[in-house]
């Protein structure tokens, strides 16, 4: 069951769902808007290969902190970003991350692998791809994506407690931790 605005407000009031900071106007009829943070990770040309068994390429990622001037995503560029909001999901709620249609119409694809597992806690790292042939400038604090929440029939047997739990700020891939 997808939660509506009334149900979302109830979960927030009871502190079963925590989103901080959160302003009333971010709550939509069936989602909550999340805003863009000010730090980005850029994959530089000095990276030869992204090896899933070796995270040494992460030392070559460029961290960019921006202010009111915003951040320009070049055509065909892939960039990581973060939300301002920190979220804490109970073990019986899950969320889908969706890009905003207005940004999609400019050619900006916004993802985070699309899913936030029940039990996750942290800021949301977003993956951006500019599919346009023109640069796109985005600004910290702007509404960047929306989370759609669904209530599960019962709490997860194994809620999320993984390698991204508690993350704050833009977080690079930790897939190398999966390889055994």
C-alpha positions in Angstrom: 0.0 0.0 0.0 1.4 3.4 -1.0 1.0 6.0 1.8 -0.9 9.2 1.1 -0.1 12.6 2.7 -2.4 12.0 5.7 -0.7 8.7 6.5 2.8 10.1 6.0 2.0 13.0 8.4 0.7 10.5 10.9 3.9 8.3 10.7 6.0 11.5 11.0 4.1 12.8 14.0 4.5 9.5 15.8 8.2 9.5 14.9 7.8 6.1 13.3 9.2 7.7 10.1 12.0 10.3 10.6 13.0 12.8 8.0 15.2 15.7 9.1 15.0 18.5 8.2 11.5 18.5 6.7 9.1 21.4 5.9 5.4 20.9 5.5 5.4 22.0 1.8 7.6 19.0 0.9 4.8 16.6 1.7 2.9 15.9 -1.5 -0.3 13.9 -2.0 1.5 10.5 -2.3 5.2 11.3 -1.8 7.7 13.6 0.0 10.0 15.8 -1.9 13.7 15.6 -1.0 16.2 18.5 -1.7 19.6 18.5 -3.2 22.6 18.8 -0.9 25.8 20.7 -1.7 28.4 18.0 -2.1 29.1 16.0 -5.3 31.4 13.2 -6.3 32.8 13.4 -9.9 34.5 10.6 -11.8 37.6 12.2 -13.2 39.4 11.4 -16.5 42.4 10.1 -14.4 40.4 6.9 -13.6 41.4 4.2 -16.0 39.0 1.5 -14.9 36.3 1.0 -12.2 37.3 -2.3 -10.8 34.5 -3.8 -8.5 37.1 -5.8 -6.5 39.4 -2.8 -5.9 38.3 0.6 -4.5 41.6 2.4 -5.3 39.8 4.4 -8.0 37.9 6.2 -5.3 41.0 8.1 -4.3 40.7 9.8 -7.8 37.1 10.8 -7.3 36.8 14.6 -7.1 34.7 15.9 -4.3 33.0 19.2 -5.2 31.3 21.5 -2.6 29.0 24.1 -4.2 27.2 27.2 -3.0 24.6 29.5 -4.6 26.3 29.2 -7.9 25.1 25.7 -8.3 26.6 22.7 -10.0 26.8 22.1 -13.8 26.4 18.6 -15.1 28.0 18.3 -18.5 26.3 16.4 -21.4 26.7 12.6 -20.9 28.3 13.1 -17.5 27.7 10.8 -14.5 27.8 12.4 -11.1 26.9 11.4 -7.5 25.1 13.7 -5.2 23.2 13.6 -1.9 20.0 14.8 -0.3 19.8 17.3 2.5 17.3 15.1 4.3 18.4 12.3 6.6 15.8 9.5 6.7 15.2 6.7 9.2 12.7 4.0 8.0 11.1 1.6 10.4 11.4 -2.1 9.6 8.0 -2.1 8.0 8.2 0.8 5.5 10.1 0.9 2.2 10.5 3.8 -0.2 11.0 4.3 -4.0 13.2 7.2 -5.2 11.8 8.9 -8.2 13.3 11.8 -10.2 11.1 14.9 -10.7 9.4 15.0 -14.1 10.4 18.7 -14.6 14.1 17.7 -14.4 13.6 14.6 -16.5 12.2 16.8 -19.2 15.5 18.6 -19.3 17.3 15.3 -19.7 18.5 14.8 -16.2 18.1 11.2 -15.1 18.0 10.8 -11.3 18.3 7.5 -9.5 19.6 5.9 -6.4 19.1 2.4 -7.6 15.5 3.3 -7.1 14.8 1.6 -3.8 15.3 2.3 -0.1 15.0 -0.8 2.0 13.0 -1.1 5.2 15.3 -0.3 8.1 17.6 2.1 6.2 18.9 5.1 7.9 21.0 7.9 6.3 21.0 10.5 3.6 20.2 9.3 0.1 23.0 9.2 -2.4 21.7 10.0 -5.9 23.1 9.1 -9.3 22.7 11.8 -12.0 23.2 11.4 -15.7 22.8 14.2 -18.1 21.3 12.7 -21.3 20.9 16.1 -22.9 23.4 17.6 -25.4 23.5 20.7 -23.2 24.9 21.3 -19.7 22.3 21.4 -16.9 22.9 23.6 -13.8 21.3 22.5 -10.6 21.3 24.2 -7.2 21.6 23.1 -3.6 18.3 23.2 -1.7 16.2 22.7 -4.8 13.6 19.9 -4.8 15.5 17.1 -6.7 13.6 13.9 -6.2 10.6 12.4 -4.4 10.2 9.4 -2.2 7.1 7.3 -2.5 6.5 5.2 0.7 4.9 1.8 1.0 3.9 -0.1 4.1 4.8 -3.8 4.2 2.4 -6.4 5.5 4.7 -7.1 8.4 8.2 -6.0 9.5 11.1 -7.3 7.4 12.7 -10.5 8.8 16.1 -9.0 8.0 15.8 -5.2 7.8 18.6 -3.2 6.1 21.7 -2.9 8.3 24.2 -2.9 5.4 27.3 -1.1 4.4 25.5 2.2 3.7 23.7 2.4 7.0 24.0 5.8 8.6 25.7 7.4 5.6 25.9 11.2 5.6 26.7 13.1 2.4 27.5 11.8 -1.0 28.8 8.2 -0.7 30.8 6.3 -3.4 30.1 2.7 -4.2 31.2 0.1 -1.7 30.6 -2.9 -4.0 34.2 -4.0 -3.4 32.9 -5.1 0.1 30.6 -7.6 -1.6 33.4 -9.5 -3.3 34.6 -12.5 -1.2 
